[in-house]
């Protein structure tokens, strides 16, 4: 009986290992470093608090950790819909937008109004001060790209 359980356990471990290697693994994508200056029309510290409450449920801040929405590291000044490891709406892909205060403000205010086919289903944020604070926070999210691996990824 012990041998049967041992073989079942080995079979289960082997199946998990094989399944985890199945399919093409998409490497974690990242945005280029931010080149725009930090947005100073809002309070980034307050924006971090608002971000956690209003955005953090759907957005991560690390490459490869997309949730319902794409990760947002280096978002400020980046072209919209640029990450290869996230599936964006057709409208956002065709928008030609660059994420700066002028595009982020109306999008955060009401994503569905500013981009009717947007996948972002958040509640509108009507308070202009809160939006400015969130934009200020997003403008501080800056990280160097991860080092390249031996296989070029």
Beta strands, then each sheet from edge to edge (+ up, - down):
end
